[in-house]
């Protein structure tokens, strides 16, 4: 059972509950509206852990969203203000037109806000406006478009844990928050113009000029927003290509792109020595040894199952594939066999069943390992990370003049081009891969 998935779970008389302490710096935000809360507690109404975990994840996601709200301190009555207040009260904001025209059977869904209003002593203007539904919402705000995109894209990461899904969605949420800050939260994105998008783009580039962000950050923010707005256009029966975020003028690089440099041979030796001197975690040492001699991603090694580790074959190797710890890999090209040689083989012999410490504590498949390892690696090789092992292997193969298709067979990369071998024939034989590694790896790798 993963700690990240059960941190808000507790049992009372055999029944499971969700319990989350409100952060101290946010307690006041939830005491303004007639409630004296210091924690959220909900019965999951089950004694089955299997039934409890999905319910727990739903509550966790709900309160993650609640805590993501920035309290309105200006007192200005805006759509974000009334929506946030409604969310704090455990309901959804409804405009008065929706309330007065709703059928009788839907009235109950509007009652929660009125009940909260009735319990609130001395309601402030935002509370009054929220209960009365007096602020007319725009057609579609960027925040609404994000929420709709999330709802319609549940199939994107069904195989991931709650924590891992949140990490995926955070990049979209951060882009939306930044757009709201610069352009306003009430802006109707279905009426957004190309001129307004270029205005936002210019505001981002101003931050590049002052060194606050990098060009690549600008590109990614615009990319996530483009995905969200394209979806909003499509479900509004418009062509996604008509979105003003499409076909923007490319942003030229200025040499500030974040590069992940390779770990050089002397650095690899220094890192191993440093691990030994400080008594690093044995699993961390072993995983990094495998990364060094295979060029694999950290998550590919962390999430190995026992049956993926083949040590008794003529050529010992790893099977990088879906298993009980991961239902899929990032791309089909990642599914492959990787020979084990030198320090990688020795490491897997020490851990023939995989790496349970990092595998079980890590819902996002490699994040904890990378965080822990990168901190130690940079003490011996400043500026380098676990990804540097992957670039190191690529450089070693380039130095021996191996063509791209052979390098991708080892690393599991793709350039997006389809080749005959993608559909016909078989994977590059293990003995060929072994020959490549043997010729590329330096003596210190054994």
Helices and strands as residue ranges (DSSP letters): H 3-6, E 9-12, E 15-21, G 24-30, E 39-43, H 49-67, H 79-88, H 96-101, G 104-106, H 108-119, H 125-132, H 142-152, G 154-157, H 162-183, G 189-191, H 194-209, H 215-235, G 240-242, H 265-278, H 282-294, H 298-302, G 306-308, E 309-310, E 317-320, G 332-334, E 336-339, H 342-350, H 356-360, H 367-380, H 387-399, H 404-411, H 420-423, H 430-440, G 443-445
